[in-house]
Structures are given as structure tokens and as C-alpha cells.
Amino acid sequence: MERSTIPYARPGQVVGLFGGSFDPPHQGHVHVTREAMKAFGLDRVWWLVSLGNPLKERGPAPLARRVATARDVMQHPRVEITDIEALTGTRATADTLAALRQLYPQVRFVWLMGADNLAQFHRWKDWRQIMDSVPVGVVARPGDRISARMSPAARLYAKYRIDGQARHLLGRAQAPAWCFVNVPMVDLSSTELRKRGGWSDGVLPE
């Protein structure tokens, strides 16, 4: 794998951060990225390919392979694939965000997640710190809408929710702020792709 590099962003830009294990990366990730970029008015999106998900028992495929595959799958001039957590030495999202805000004090970050993650967001380490530090953009996936809307995070931060009609303002909003958008979805998941086989052998399942 290429040596880890710090992504570039100009002061004042709005950068969406899409974190995950990407084990494996797939067209669902690509679709969410493109829809989030349009919905929330993002200048750029960085995929943060994590060392591993602390909420999952089994470790993912090697980082170098996931990053390389992600770069093959997601090709867009305003999207960058990065393993910056390997440089910052952080694992939890809250710690990674704190490190990024120090590295890029004049960049506006928006944390991006699927509605399935919002449903269990309260299980994340220092999740309230995340909500209080950066705006959060939530993109609905099939079957996740009701559980996400009724989640502890959604209820506790209900008054900070930006209406979908004003979603393009999210990147310039002062945290805490979050927005939930429904978009046409690609019903794919990394879990299903792993079950089909092939990824563990070095080939993405069709």
C-alpha cells in the first residue's frame, strides 16, 4: 500500500467524513457518498478506513487491502480514501475527530453515517462528544428508518435536528446539529458480501 498521507483541504471547506471498516467496500458506500455530497452541500468527502471496529468481535481484512479496494471502488475527484487513523493512532471516532480538528482547525467537518449507525450510536465511545463537536449527516438505508428515528441519540438531540428541506445548510451549522435524509438506496451491505464469499479469498463477490 502507498505510504499514508494527510489529506488536503482548504480553510473554510466543508468536508464530509465517512468512517468505517469498509470490509469490503462496495457500491452502497459509493451511493451513500454521492447522495450525502449532494444533500449536505459538501465540498469534499474523505473515507476514513478504520483499523477495526471496536463494536465487532472479528477483525477486518488487512488495512492495506481495504484501502486499495476502496480506491478502486470509489473514484471521484472530490472523494479521497484515507487511512488517517493509522497516522493519528486513534481508534474511536471521537478521538479521530478530535485529532482531525487539531490538524485542520479551519476546516468544517460533517460526520456521515447510515441510519443503521444512528440506531446504535449511543453505544459508541463518547458519542455525545461527537454530536457536540461536529454536525452529523444521517442517510437512510432500507429498513433502518424507524429504529433510527426512535434511537436514544435521535430523541436526546431532537431539538438540534435540521429539517430535511434545509439539509444543504448542515455543513455551515454550529454543532450540535444533525439532519436525517431519505434517499433512493442501494440495498447492499459489507456483511452480506462477506456471507456470499470471495472477499476472504481476495475477490469481491459479484
Salt bridges, closest charged atoms under 4 A:
GLU2 OE1 - ARG71 NH1 3.77
ASP23 OD2 - ARG194 NH1 3.76
GLU35 OE2 - LYS38 NZ 3.54
GLU80 OE1 - ARG44 NH2 3.80
ASP95 OD2 - LYS125 NZ 3.37
ASP116 OD2 - ARG141 NH2 3.75
ASP126 OD2 - LYS125 NZ 2.97
ASP144 OD2 - ARG141 NE 3.63
GLU192 OE2 - LYS195 NZ 3.72
